[in-house]
Amino acid sequence: MEASGSRNCANFEEKNSKESIESLWEDIDDGVLSDIVLDKRSYEEQDNDSAAPPEVIQVSKKLKTTTRPLDLFSPGRGYLWVSSLTAQMWCEQKLHYSLTLPVVEVEKPAISKGTDLHLARELADHDVVKIKVTSNEDIWAAKLLNLYSPVISFLLGTKMRREIPIFGFPFSHNVFVIGLIDEIQFDPETFTFDILELKTRSSSRTLPSKAQSKSHSLQVMLYKKLFDDLVKGQITKYSVAQHLRLELDKNFGEDINNSITEHGLSCLNLSELMDCVFEKMKSLTCINQLLLEYCFQEDNSTIGITEVKYNEEWLKETCDHYMKYWKGERPVEGVDIEEAFKCQSCEFAEVCEWREKKSKELARKNSANSLK
């Protein structure tokens, strides 16, 4: 990038100085947490020392090999995480680069502490049991059992369960979305359910910025949408199997069969298990309240709890727009000039095409104004 371009980019960022990098929140990806909850998949470790250094390439070149960003994110898997959509709200261009450019991921201490806090709360709620899986069908059976267990607990009067997997097709976009709800609280007297999502803060005891709060609101609204659709019986086993390329009639492995028996079930395959889980979900009611709990990482103290008002119209409009990107129906978009402060902490800032484009637009506008 030319020096003049760098100066323009700096001006682009200076347009908004109200927000500070120190106000950013260290969110935990629900995909990461799902691996903690299930703890049933093994991953082949790679030798990072022998890896070639990252090569900076133009996104447009990488995209020539695929038809849509969804295929880059989940080749052969056919689904998105809720956290993928919240990352998109923070900066779609950054998300896009993370899919198309080679990067070296380094675990941040704040992320590690946040994960530890989530895990500690989970272990206070229930034990994490390792099981051996032999197929993709086994993996999804484990997820279904992790949903079935709290549902049965609620029906028996349990008032709270943590780390609950959820999934579905929000607003019929034909894109499968999965997430992991931190906590669901149940009031047996009113038979109402509330979602509480934990967010951790590492640098100060303050509530998040408006930009960060917006992505948090999107997250819990999506959880409610997915949960409510299951309660209403709007998800079928056939649509799930089609998108995940699962065999409904394939028999489970030994460990899954044992786990199913421990849950008091006699399901032999996904077809029978999904019938059981989906039917039990219909016994619940839709989510009532959406709550966000903000905690300080150093001492795990609560900074504050805020309520999110569910807005289905806004949620649908947001999902409609975001899904067009994943389906390859529109080009990638970066942040508006009012949120240029986000560029200060972005690892792709120096190669960002959107940032350079906006900087040039700003330079042309300033030049035109100076001639008036």
C-alpha positions, 0 to 999 in steps of 0.5 A, a space after each residue: 500500500 502506498 504511503 499516501 494511502 496510509 495517510 488517508 486511512 489514518 484520516 479515515 480512522 480519526 473521523 471517530 475518536 469517541 470509541 476506544 480500543 480499551 472498550 472492546 470486549 473479549 467475547 468467546 466464540 460459541 464454536 469454541 465453547 461447543 468443543 468444551 461442552 461436547 469434548 468428544 472430537 479429536 483434532 490432529 495437531 499441526 506443527 506450526 513451526 514448519 508452517 510457511 509464513 502467511 502470504 497476503 493475497 487479494 480476496 477477489 483472487 481467492 474467491 475465484 475458486 468458490 461460489 460463495 463465502 459459506 463454502 469457505 467457512 464450512 466446506 462439507 459442513 453446511 452450517 454457520 455459527 451464531 458467532 459468525 453473524 455477530 462477527 459480521 456485525 462487528 466488521 464483515 470485511 474482517 470476517 471475510 479476510 479471516 476466511 480468505 487469507 492465511 493467518 496464524 491464530 494466537 490465543 489471547 490471555 483474555 480469551 483464555 480467561 473468559 473460556 475458563 470462566 465459562 467452563 467453571 460455570 458449566 462444571 458447577 451445573 453438570 459434569 463434562 463426560 468424554 465419549 468416543 464418536 465414530 461418525 458425523 451421526 455420532 457427533 450430532 447425536 451428542 449435540 442432540 443429547 446435550 439439548 435433550 438433557 436440559 429440556 428434561 431437567 426443566 420439565 422436572 422442575 430444574 430452574 437453571 441449565 448452562 451450555 445448551 446447544 441450539 440450531 435451526 434455519 432463521 427466517 427460512 434462508 436455507 442456511 443452517 445456524 447453530 449456537 451455544 446458549 450460556 444459560 437458560 433460567 426457568 421459573 416453574 411457577 410461571 413456566 417461563 424461560 429466560 436466556 442469560 449470556 455471559 460476557 467478560 471484561 478484561 481491562 475495566 469495570 465498565 459496560 460495553 460500547 454501543 457497537 459491542 452491545 449491538 452485536 451482543 443483542 444480535 447474539 441473544 436475539 438469534 438464540 431466542 429465534 432458534 429456540 422458539 422455532 424448535 418449540 414451535 415445531 418448525 424444524 424437521 429432521 429431514 432438513 437438518 439431515 440434508 444440510 449436514 449430510 447426515 444419514 438418518 437411519 445409520 446406527 450409532 457407535 457404542 459410546 453414543 448408544 450407552 449415553 442414549 441408554 443413560 438418558 432413558 432413551 432407546 433410539 438407534 439412529 438420528 431419525 428416532 433421536 430427533 423425533 424424541 428431542 423435537 417432540 420434547 422441545 414442543 413441551 416448553 414455551 418460547 423464551 421470555 427475557 433476554 439478559 446480558 451479564 457482564 463480568 470482570 475477569 480478574 475477580 469474576 465480579 458482575 459489572 452489570 446485567 442488561 435486558 435486550 428487547 427482542 425485535 423480530 423485524 430488526 433481526 429479520 432485516 439484519 439476517 436478510 442482509 447478512 445471508 446475502 453475503 454468505 450466499 454470494 449475492 452481494 459483495 463484502 462490506 466494511 465498517 462505516 466511517 462512524 465506526 472506523 475506530 475498529 480498524 485500530 485493532 484489526 490485524 488486516 488493517 494494512 491490507 484492507 481494500 475496504 479501508 483504502 477505498 473509504 480513505 480515497 473517497 474521503 480524500 476526494 471529498 475533502 479535495 472537492 470541498 477545498 475547491 469550493 
